[in-house]
Amino acid sequence: MNTRAWHRETMLLHAAPAQESRDGGTVSPIALSSSFAYETAEGLEAVFAGREPGYVYSRIANPTVAGFERRIAALEGGIGSVACASGMAAITAAVLGLAGAGDEIVSGNSIFGGTYSLFRQTLVRYGITTRFVEATDVDAYRRAITDRTKLIFVETVGNPKLDIPDIAAIAAVAREKGVVLGVDNTVATPFLFQPRTAGADLVIHSTSKFLNGHGNAIGGVVTDCGSFDWSGPRYGHLAAHHKRAGRLAFLVYLRNQICRDLGGCLSPFNAFLMSTGVETLAVRMERHCANAARLAEFLAAHPRVRGVRYPGLAGHPGHAVARRQFTGGYGALLTLRLADKAECYQFINGLALARDLANLGDLRTLVIHPASTFCRDLSGDECRAMGVSDDLVRVSVGIEHADDIIADMEQSLAALGKEET
Ligand SMILES: *Cc1c(COP(=O)(O)O)cnc(C)c1O
């Protein structure tokens, strides 16, 4: 049977079984072993030398983590994945696998706050600089690329701006210039969109969010789509790996050099939780998207709400791209604007069901005031570029019954402006 023709829902469960268990168990055992023994010295040497496959030490590879990596690679249609301790560890590893001192990144400007801080502050101290461009302005990427550019970085859905870059158009620029296109697909998930199909070279995820879904583990992963020719002159540090490993050059370098040396490995226990979580991605995303669409419509029609941003609304500037690019919905994130910060706080404090916390992609509906939390260190100009203002609330819509989510927001909106008792 042609397993590549399976639908996403089927792929999630069957495409890449997490590690097969010898006794026929359908759930992957957790390999809580730091290291792996060999019968002979020759056997261990062969694994170290890369002549034989095998596990040595769980900082580099582990059977349970490998099962999770195979699942993500299958979901994204890639040739392989390397899992890391967090989404930030995955982004850091991918960047350091491509760029060194004197090199540059071209990045969309509406990216996740942690990634922005990495690019804007931390990496600068190590000689890697980033040129930020308007994330949906395809020509701006072309103009920003220099001989030193090693990575074009973009997110499929900006957050909290919720802008929708045209990945195929940006990929065409990347191809024309011979630069790697890395796409953070955390917010869209492979349920809505596989960046590979639009020409992306690397796909990066924080698996702490929708992929796992349950809000009980932190993790990240880098997937190579197999499209980039690693023998090119721009990536001279990969030439030797390309001779030995061909199109697996980057993944081998990432695992056996960068991740081995940096040490940000994923725990087998977290890999187990996230392998389990991802099995239900399709049904969760269907409900997330349906609930978000209903909530967006409710909020857009509410007299106290001054604006709603949701890519599924026809008036959203990215709606046409989202409709063409995504399948199955428009995601679970939306933002609303109220009168001012005080009203946002009153609204958040009046919610009974939605939780106020710094996460997204949980099963539960979450709200947060970005300007006073994860965006609090940004300048006024940076806030404008990222679409953050004092009157903005972000909602990560959960999988509760839509009527309950709406009723919760409705009662809190109704109380706005009334005397707080
Ligand atoms: C959360 C997030 C990250 C960082 O992931 P962690 O697992 O929290 O380190 C990166 N990118 C996006 C889009 C995110 O939402």
The ligand as a Gaussian input file, in Angstrom:
#p B3LYP/6-31G(d) Opt

LIG

0 1
 C        6.850000      29.110000      21.854000
 C        7.468000      29.402000      20.548000
 C        8.849000      29.257000      20.344000
 C        9.778000      28.841000      21.456000
 O        9.520000      27.553000      21.878000
 P        9.831000      27.003000      23.374000
 O        9.461000      25.586000      23.268000
 O        9.002000      27.812000      24.303000
 O       11.297000      27.227000      23.588000
 C        9.339000      29.506000      19.084000
 N        8.551000      29.907000      18.077000
 C        7.223000      30.078000      18.238000
 C        6.401000      30.519000      17.077000
 C        6.634000      29.842000      19.468000
 O        5.321000      30.023000      19.630000

